[in-house]
Amino acid sequence: MTVEAVIYKYGVGNVYSVKSGLEKAGARARIVESLRDIPSMDLLILPGVGSMPAAMARLEKDLDRIMRHIDSGRPVMGICLGLQLMYEASTEFGVTKGLGLLEGIVDKMPVKPLPHIGWSQVERVRGSALLEGLPDRFYAYYVHSYASMETGKPWVKAITRLGDIEFTAVVEKPPVYGTQFHPERSGANGLRVLRNLVEIAGGRSG
């Protein structure tokens, strides 16, 4: 059974690279700006470049549909800003309320320079279906200034260290999944993450 993945375009960013990555991972993917005409999907992707306030404003019209999808047990995957949206709030441009799917606050990282751009090591700290087949330490591509630094939660599966701080790199709290890095820009490691995600969604839909 082919996994039907929907990529919700709510701001700027190259969602077409996410679409391409998902298709390489075996899914049928499409990009939408509204969920109004989408009766069902196996996998919802919240991609990620932009600001938390602007993204939440765009999501407002589809919040009920997003929550119904999650309540059904079907997976949602947040990438970069998409992961940050899943938290209770962010301090970007004041305090912005998030989707509240994960406990905690997203903060500006106390490191320089910002944004954090480039390849950094991801370190697995707990077992994870999303990271199946990857080594305990691997490199992935980042572009961000904000993150959750509350890494002790049981659903935090991997972290990245920058100087004296560590931040959440991967979350897995089924049906909620997320990466702070961009799997679609992280080469073979990122493609493995997307393949694992598609397998998770396929198992749920099957």
MIDOSE-1310 file (N, C-alpha, C; in nm, 2 decimals, decimal comma, always signed):
residues 206
mtve	+0,08/-0,12/+0,00/+0,00/+0,00/+0,00/+0,09/+0,12/+0,00; +0,06/+0,21/-0,09/+0,14/+0,34/-0,10/+0,10/+0,44/+0,00; +0,19/+0,49/+0,07/+0,16/+0,59/+0,18/+0,13/+0,73/+0,11; +0,02/+0,78/+0,15/-0,02/+0,92/+0,10/+0,03/+1,02/+0,20
aviy	+0,13/+1,10/+0,15/+0,18/+1,20/+0,24/+0,14/+1,34/+0,19; +0,10/+1,43/+0,28/+0,06/+1,56/+0,25/+0,16/+1,66/+0,32; +0,21/+1,75/+0,24/+0,31/+1,85/+0,29/+0,23/+1,98/+0,30; +0,22/+2,03/+0,42/+0,14/+2,15/+0,44/+0,23/+2,28/+0,42
kygv	+0,21/+2,35/+0,32/+0,29/+2,47/+0,29/+0,23/+2,59/+0,36; +0,29/+2,63/+0,47/+0,23/+2,75/+0,54/+0,33/+2,87/+0,54; +0,43/+2,86/+0,47/+0,53/+2,97/+0,47/+0,63/+2,96/+0,37; +0,75/+3,02/+0,39/+0,86/+3,01/+0,30/+0,93/+2,88/+0,32
gnvy	+1,03/+2,85/+0,22/+1,10/+2,73/+0,24/+1,08/+2,64/+0,12; +1,18/+2,56/+0,09/+1,18/+2,47/-0,03/+1,10/+2,34/+0,00; +0,97/+2,35/+0,00/+0,89/+2,23/+0,03/+0,91/+2,12/-0,08; +0,96/+2,16/-0,20/+0,97/+2,07/-0,31/+1,09/+1,97/-0,28
svks	+1,19/+2,01/-0,21/+1,29/+1,92/-0,17/+1,24/+1,81/-0,07; +1,14/+1,86/+0,02/+1,07/+1,76/+0,11/+0,99/+1,66/+0,03; +0,92/+1,71/-0,07/+0,84/+1,63/-0,16/+0,93/+1,52/-0,23; +1,04/+1,57/-0,28/+1,13/+1,48/-0,35/+1,18/+1,37/-0,26
glek	+1,22/+1,42/-0,14/+1,27/+1,32/-0,04/+1,17/+1,21/+0,00; +1,05/+1,25/+0,02/+0,94/+1,16/+0,05/+0,92/+1,06/-0,06; +0,92/+1,11/-0,19/+0,90/+1,02/-0,30/+1,01/+0,92/-0,32; +1,14/+0,97/-0,29/+1,25/+0,88/-0,29/+1,24/+0,77/-0,18
agar	+1,17/+0,81/-0,08/+1,15/+0,72/+0,04/+1,03/+0,62/+0,01; +0,96/+0,64/-0,10/+0,85/+0,55/-0,13/+0,71/+0,60/-0,11; +0,69/+0,72/-0,07/+0,56/+0,78/-0,05/+0,51/+0,84/-0,18; +0,38/+0,86/-0,19/+0,32/+0,95/-0,28/+0,29/+1,08/-0,21
ariv	+0,36/+1,19/-0,25/+0,35/+1,32/-0,18/+0,29/+1,43/-0,26; +0,22/+1,51/-0,19/+0,17/+1,63/-0,25/+0,18/+1,75/-0,16; +0,18/+1,87/-0,22/+0,20/+1,99/-0,14/+0,06/+2,07/-0,14; +0,02/+2,11/-0,03/-0,11/+2,18/-0,02/-0,10/+2,31/+0,07
eslr	-0,18/+2,40/+0,05/-0,19/+2,52/+0,13/-0,31/+2,52/+0,22; -0,40/+2,42/+0,20/-0,52/+2,40/+0,28/-0,55/+2,25/+0,29; -0,61/+2,21/+0,41/-0,65/+2,07/+0,42/-0,80/+2,06/+0,40; -0,86/+2,16/+0,35/-1,01/+2,17/+0,34/-1,05/+2,06/+0,24
dips	-0,98/+2,03/+0,13/-1,02/+1,93/+0,03/-0,95/+1,80/+0,05; -0,88/+1,78/+0,16/-0,81/+1,66/+0,18/-0,89/+1,57/+0,28; -0,96/+1,47/+0,23/-1,05/+1,39/+0,32/-0,97/+1,30/+0,42; -0,85/+1,25/+0,37/-0,77/+1,17/+0,46/-0,63/+1,16/+0,41
mdll	-0,54/+1,13/+0,49/-0,40/+1,11/+0,45/-0,33/+1,02/+0,55; -0,23/+0,95/+0,51/-0,16/+0,86/+0,60/-0,05/+0,93/+0,68; +0,00/+1,04/+0,63/+0,11/+1,11/+0,69/+0,10/+1,26/+0,66; +0,11/+1,34/+0,76/+0,10/+1,49/+0,75/+0,24/+1,54/+0,78
ilpg	+0,30/+1,63/+0,70/+0,43/+1,69/+0,72/+0,41/+1,84/+0,74; +0,47/+1,89/+0,85/+0,48/+2,03/+0,87/+0,62/+2,07/+0,85; +0,65/+2,13/+0,73/+0,79/+2,15/+0,70/+0,84/+2,28/+0,77; +0,97/+2,32/+0,73/+1,01/+2,42/+0,81/+1,10/+2,53/+0,79
vgsm	+1,07/+2,64/+0,73/+1,15/+2,76/+0,74/+1,06/+2,88/+0,76; +1,09/+2,97/+0,85/+1,01/+3,09/+0,87/+1,00/+3,11/+1,02; +0,90/+3,20/+1,06/+0,88/+3,24/+1,20/+0,76/+3,16/+1,26; +0,77/+3,14/+1,39/+0,66/+3,07/+1,46/+0,53/+3,15/+1,45
paam	+0,53/+3,28/+1,48/+0,40/+3,36/+1,47/+0,33/+3,35/+1,34; +0,41/+3,37/+1,23/+0,35/+3,37/+1,10/+0,30/+3,23/+1,06; +0,37/+3,13/+1,10/+0,33/+2,99/+1,07/+0,20/+2,95/+1,15; +0,19/+2,99/+1,28/+0,07/+2,96/+1,35/-0,05/+3,03/+1,30
arle	-0,03/+3,15/+1,25/-0,14/+3,23/+1,19/-0,19/+3,16/+1,07; -0,10/+3,10/+0,99/-0,14/+3,03/+0,87/-0,21/+2,90/+0,90; -0,17/+2,84/+1,01/-0,23/+2,71/+1,05/-0,36/+2,72/+1,11; -0,40/+2,84/+1,16/-0,52/+2,86/+1,23/-0,64/+2,80/+1,16
kdld	-0,65/+2,82/+1,03/-0,77/+2,78/+0,96/-0,79/+2,63/+0,95; -0,68/+2,56/+0,98/-0,68/+2,41/+0,96/-0,65/+2,34/+1,09; -0,66/+2,41/+1,20/-0,62/+2,34/+1,33/-0,71/+2,23/+1,36; -0,84/+2,24/+1,34/-0,93/+2,13/+1,36/-0,90/+2,01/+1,28
rimr	-0,87/+2,03/+1,15/-0,83/+1,91/+1,06/-0,70/+1,85/+1,11; -0,60/+1,93/+1,15/-0,47/+1,88/+1,19/-0,49/+1,79/+1,32; -0,57/+1,84/+1,41/-0,59/+1,77/+1,54/-0,67/+1,64/+1,51; -0,77/+1,64/+1,42/-0,84/+1,52/+1,39/-0,75/+1,42/+1,33
hids	-0,66/+1,46/+1,25/-0,56/+1,37/+1,19/-0,48/+1,30/+1,30; -0,43/+1,38/+1,39/-0,35/+1,33/+1,50/-0,43/+1,24/+1,59; -0,55/+1,28/+1,62/-0,64/+1,21/+1,71/-0,67/+1,07/+1,66; -0,66/+1,06/+1,52/-0,69/+0,93/+1,46/-0,57/+0,83/+1,47
grpv	-0,46/+0,88/+1,52/-0,34/+0,80/+1,54/-0,25/+0,79/+1,42; -0,28/+0,87/+1,32/-0,20/+0,88/+1,20/-0,08/+0,98/+1,22; +0,04/+0,95/+1,17/+0,15/+1,03/+1,21/+0,16/+1,17/+1,15; +0,21/+1,26/+1,23/+0,25/+1,39/+1,18/+0,40/+1,41/+1,21
mgic	+0,46/+1,47/+1,11/+0,61/+1,49/+1,12/+0,64/+1,64/+1,11; +0,71/+1,69/+1,20/+0,75/+1,83/+1,20/+0,90/+1,84/+1,17; +0,94/+1,92/+1,07/+1,07/+1,95/+1,03/+1,11/+2,09/+1,07; +1,22/+2,10/+1,15/+1,27/+2,23/+1,18/+1,17/+2,32/+1,25
lglq	+1,12/+2,43/+1,18/+1,01/+2,51/+1,24/+0,89/+2,42/+1,27; +0,86/+2,32/+1,18/+0,75/+2,23/+1,20/+0,76/+2,16/+1,33; +0,88/+2,12/+1,38/+0,89/+2,06/+1,51/+0,86/+2,16/+1,62; +0,91/+2,28/+1,60/+0,89/+2,39/+1,70/+0,75/+2,42/+1,72
lmye	+0,67/+2,41/+1,61/+0,52/+2,44/+1,62/+0,45/+2,34/+1,71; +0,51/+2,22/+1,73/+0,44/+2,12/+1,81/+0,45/+2,14/+1,96; +0,54/+2,23/+2,00/+0,56/+2,26/+2,15/+0,45/+2,36/+2,20; +0,44/+2,37/+2,33/+0,34/+2,46/+2,39/+0,36/+2,60/+2,35
aste	+0,48/+2,65/+2,33/+0,50/+2,79/+2,30/+0,64/+2,81/+2,25; +0,66/+2,93/+2,19/+0,80/+2,97/+2,15/+0,82/+3,12/+2,19; +0,94/+3,15/+2,22/+0,97/+3,29/+2,26/+1,01/+3,38/+2,14; +0,99/+3,32/+2,02/+1,03/+3,40/+1,90/+0,93/+3,52/+1,88
fgvt	+0,99/+3,64/+1,87/+0,90/+3,76/+1,86/+0,80/+3,77/+1,97; +0,84/+3,76/+2,10/+0,75/+3,76/+2,21/+0,72/+3,61/+2,24; +0,60/+3,59/+2,29/+0,56/+3,45/+2,32/+0,45/+3,41/+2,23; +0,47/+3,30/+2,15/+0,36/+3,25/+2,06/+0,32/+3,12/+2,10
kglg	+0,19/+3,10/+2,12/+0,14/+2,97/+2,15/+0,15/+2,87/+2,04; +0,20/+2,74/+2,07/+0,21/+2,64/+1,96/+0,10/+2,55/+1,97; +0,11/+2,43/+1,90/+0,01/+2,33/+1,89/-0,01/+2,25/+2,03; +0,09/+2,26/+2,11/+0,07/+2,19/+2,24/+0,08/+2,04/+2,24
lleg	+0,14/+1,98/+2,13/+0,15/+1,84/+2,12/+0,27/+1,79/+2,21; +0,36/+1,87/+2,24/+0,48/+1,84/+2,32/+0,49/+1,94/+2,43; +0,52/+1,89/+2,55/+0,54/+1,98/+2,66/+0,67/+2,06/+2,65; +0,67/+2,19/+2,68/+0,79/+2,26/+2,68/+0,79/+2,39/+2,59
ivdk	+0,89/+2,46/+2,60/+0,91/+2,59/+2,53/+1,02/+2,59/+2,44; +1,01/+2,65/+2,32/+1,12/+2,67/+2,23/+1,18/+2,81/+2,25; +1,31/+2,81/+2,27/+1,38/+2,93/+2,30/+1,49/+2,96/+2,19; +1,54/+3,09/+2,19/+1,65/+3,12/+2,11/+1,78/+3,06/+2,17
mpvk	+1,86/+3,00/+2,09/+1,98/+2,93/+2,15/+2,08/+3,03/+2,19; +2,14/+3,01/+2,31/+2,24/+3,10/+2,36/+2,38/+3,07/+2,30; +2,39/+3,07/+2,17/+2,52/+3,04/+2,11/+2,54/+3,15/+2,00; +2,66/+3,16/+1,96/+2,70/+3,25/+1,84/+2,79/+3,17/+1,75
plph	+2,78/+3,20/+1,62/+2,68/+3,28/+1,55/+2,55/+3,22/+1,53; +2,45/+3,29/+1,52/+2,31/+3,25/+1,48/+2,28/+3,31/+1,35; +2,20/+3,25/+1,26/+2,15/+3,11/+1,28/+2,26/+3,01/+1,28; +2,22/+2,89/+1,34/+2,31/+2,77/+1,33/+2,28/+2,71/+1,19
igws	+2,38/+2,72/+1,11/+2,37/+2,67/+0,97/+2,48/+2,57/+0,94; +2,44/+2,45/+0,89/+2,54/+2,36/+0,84/+2,53/+2,22/+0,91; +2,63/+2,14/+0,89/+2,63/+2,00/+0,93/+2,68/+1,99/+1,08; +2,60/+1,92/+1,16/+2,63/+1,90/+1,30/+2,60/+1,76/+1,34
qver	+2,66/+1,71/+1,44/+2,64/+1,57/+1,48/+2,51/+1,55/+1,56; +2,44/+1,45/+1,52/+2,32/+1,41/+1,59/+2,35/+1,29/+1,68; +2,32/+1,29/+1,80/+2,35/+1,19/+1,90/+2,23/+1,12/+1,95; +2,21/+0,99/+1,92/+2,10/+0,92/+1,98/+2,11/+0,90/+2,13
vrgs	+2,00/+0,93/+2,20/+2,00/+0,92/+2,35/+1,90/+0,81/+2,40; +1,81/+0,77/+2,31/+1,71/+0,67/+2,34/+1,67/+0,60/+2,21; +1,62/+0,48/+2,23/+1,57/+0,40/+2,12/+1,47/+0,48/+2,03; +1,48/+0,46/+1,90/+1,39/+0,54/+1,81/+1,36/+0,46/+1,68
alle	+1,23/+0,45/+1,65/+1,20/+0,39/+1,52/+1,24/+0,48/+1,41; +1,23/+0,61/+1,43/+1,27/+0,71/+1,33/+1,41/+0,70/+1,29; +1,50/+0,65/+1,38/+1,64/+0,65/+1,36/+1,69/+0,50/+1,34; +1,60/+0,41/+1,31/+1,63/+0,27/+1,29/+1,73/+0,26/+1,17
glpd	+1,84/+0,19/+1,19/+1,94/+0,16/+1,09/+2,05/+0,27/+1,08; +2,04/+0,38/+1,16/+2,14/+0,48/+1,16/+2,23/+0,46/+1,28; +2,36/+0,50/+1,27/+2,45/+0,49/+1,38/+2,41/+0,58/+1,50; +2,46/+0,55/+1,61/+2,43/+0,63/+1,73/+2,47/+0,78/+1,72
rfya	+2,57/+0,80/+1,63/+2,61/+0,94/+1,60/+2,62/+0,95/+1,45; +2,55/+1,05/+1,40/+2,56/+1,08/+1,25/+2,54/+1,23/+1,23; +2,57/+1,27/+1,11/+2,56/+1,42/+1,08/+2,44/+1,45/+1,00; +2,38/+1,57/+1,03/+2,27/+1,61/+0,96/+2,28/+1,76/+0,94
yyvh	+2,19/+1,82/+0,85/+2,20/+1,96/+0,81/+2,10/+2,04/+0,89; +2,14/+2,15/+0,94/+2,06/+2,24/+1,02/+2,06/+2,39/+0,96; +1,94/+2,45/+0,98/+1,93/+2,60/+0,96/+1,83/+2,65/+1,06; +1,87/+2,70/+1,17/+1,78/+2,75/+1,27/+1,85/+2,83/+1,38
syas	+1,77/+2,91/+1,45/+1,81/+2,99/+1,57/+1,74/+2,95/+1,70; +1,63/+2,88/+1,68/+1,55/+2,84/+1,80/+1,54/+2,69/+1,81; +1,53/+2,64/+1,93/+1,52/+2,50/+1,96/+1,47/+2,48/+2,10; +1,43/+2,35/+2,13/+1,40/+2,31/+2,26/+1,53/+2,26/+2,33
metg	+1,56/+2,32/+2,44/+1,68/+2,27/+2,52/+1,64/+2,19/+2,63; +1,51/+2,14/+2,64/+1,47/+2,05/+2,74/+1,48/+1,91/+2,69; +1,60/+1,86/+2,70/+1,64/+1,73/+2,64/+1,61/+1,61/+2,72; +1,56/+1,62/+2,84/+1,54/+1,51/+2,93/+1,41/+1,44/+2,92
kpwv	+1,33/+1,49/+2,83/+1,20/+1,43/+2,81/+1,21/+1,29/+2,75; +1,13/+1,19/+2,79/+1,14/+1,05/+2,73/+1,12/+1,05/+2,59; +1,05/+1,14/+2,53/+1,02/+1,14/+2,39/+1,13/+1,21/+2,30; +1,23/+1,26/+2,37/+1,35/+1,32/+2,30/+1,44/+1,20/+2,27
kait	+1,46/+1,17/+2,14/+1,53/+1,05/+2,11/+1,68/+1,08/+2,06; +1,70/+1,21/+2,03/+1,84/+1,24/+1,99/+1,86/+1,39/+2,02; +1,99/+1,43/+2,04/+2,03/+1,56/+2,07/+2,14/+1,61/+1,98; +2,17/+1,74/+1,98/+2,29/+1,79/+1,92/+2,35/+1,89/+2,01
rlgd	+2,48/+1,88/+2,02/+2,55/+1,97/+2,11/+2,62/+2,08/+2,04; +2,61/+2,21/+2,09/+2,68/+2,32/+2,04/+2,75/+2,39/+2,15; +2,88/+2,38/+2,16/+2,95/+2,43/+2,27/+2,90/+2,37/+2,40; +2,86/+2,46/+2,49/+2,81/+2,41/+2,63/+2,67/+2,37/+2,63
ieft	+2,59/+2,39/+2,52/+2,45/+2,36/+2,53/+2,42/+2,24/+2,45; +2,30/+2,18/+2,47/+2,25/+2,07/+2,39/+2,10/+2,10/+2,36; +2,06/+2,06/+2,25/+1,92/+2,09/+2,21/+1,86/+1,96/+2,15; +1,73/+1,96/+2,15/+1,65/+1,85/+2,09/+1,67/+1,84/+1,94
avve	+1,71/+1,72/+1,90/+1,73/+1,70/+1,75/+1,62/+1,61/+1,69; +1,57/+1,51/+1,77/+1,47/+1,42/+1,72/+1,37/+1,39/+1,83; +1,24/+1,40/+1,80/+1,14/+1,36/+1,90/+1,05/+1,25/+1,84; +1,00/+1,17/+1,92/+0,92/+1,06/+1,88/+0,82/+1,03/+1,99
kppv	+0,70/+1,07/+1,98/+0,59/+1,05/+2,07/+0,46/+1,02/+1,99; +0,46/+0,89/+1,94/+0,36/+0,86/+1,84/+0,22/+0,90/+1,88; +0,15/+0,96/+1,78/+0,18/+0,97/+1,64/+0,26/+1,10/+1,60; +0,32/+1,16/+1,70/+0,40/+1,29/+1,68/+0,55/+1,25/+1,66
ygtq	+0,60/+1,30/+1,55/+0,75/+1,28/+1,52/+0,80/+1,42/+1,48; +0,93/+1,43/+1,49/+0,99/+1,55/+1,45/+1,15/+1,55/+1,45; +1,20/+1,63/+1,36/+1,35/+1,66/+1,36/+1,38/+1,81/+1,35; +1,47/+1,85/+1,43/+1,51/+1,99/+1,42/+1,60/+2,01/+1,30
fhpe	+1,67/+1,91/+1,25/+1,75/+1,92/+1,13/+1,65/+1,89/+1,01; +1,71/+1,92/+0,89/+1,64/+1,90/+0,76/+1,67/+1,76/+0,70; +1,59/+1,66/+0,72/+1,63/+1,53/+0,66/+1,64/+1,54/+0,51; +1,56/+1,62/+0,44/+1,56/+1,63/+0,30/+1,69/+1,70/+0,25
rsga	+1,77/+1,75/+0,34/+1,90/+1,81/+0,30/+2,01/+1,74/+0,36; +1,99/+1,63/+0,42/+2,09/+1,56/+0,50/+2,14/+1,43/+0,43; +2,14/+1,42/+0,30/+2,20/+1,31/+0,23/+2,14/+1,18/+0,26; +2,22/+1,08/+0,26/+2,18/+0,94/+0,29/+2,12/+0,92/+0,42
nglr	+2,17/+0,99/+0,52/+2,12/+0,98/+0,66/+1,98/+1,04/+0,67; +1,96/+1,15/+0,60/+1,82/+1,21/+0,60/+1,72/+1,12/+0,53; +1,77/+1,06/+0,42/+1,68/+0,97/+0,34/+1,64/+0,85/+0,42; +1,73/+0,80/+0,50/+1,70/+0,69/+0,59/+1,59/+0,73/+0,69
vlrn	+1,60/+0,85/+0,75/+1,50/+0,90/+0,84/+1,36/+0,90/+0,77; +1,36/+0,95/+0,64/+1,23/+0,96/+0,57/+1,18/+0,82/+0,53; +1,27/+0,73/+0,50/+1,22/+0,60/+0,47/+1,16/+0,53/+0,60; +1,22/+0,55/+0,71/+1,17/+0,50/+0,84/+1,03/+0,56/+0,87
lvei	+1,02/+0,69/+0,84/+0,89/+0,76/+0,86/+0,78/+0,70/+0,77; +0,82/+0,68/+0,64/+0,72/+0,62/+0,55/+0,68/+0,48/+0,60; +0,77/+0,40/+0,64/+0,74/+0,27/+0,69/+0,65/+0,28/+0,82; +0,68/+0,37/+0,90/+0,59/+0,39/+1,02/+0,45/+0,43/+0,97
aggr	+0,44/+0,52/+0,88/+0,30/+0,56/+0,83/+0,24/+0,44/+0,76; +0,32/+0,36/+0,68/+0,26/+0,25/+0,61/+0,21/+0,14/+0,71; +0,28/+0,12/+0,81/+0,23/+0,02/+0,91/+0,10/+0,07/+0,98; +0,09/+0,20/+1,00/-0,03/+0,25/+1,06/-0,15/+0,25/+0,97
sg	-0,12/+0,28/+0,84/-0,23/+0,28/+0,74/-0,27/+0,14/+0,70; -0,18/+0,05/+0,71/-0,21/-0,09/+0,67/-0,29/-0,16/+0,78
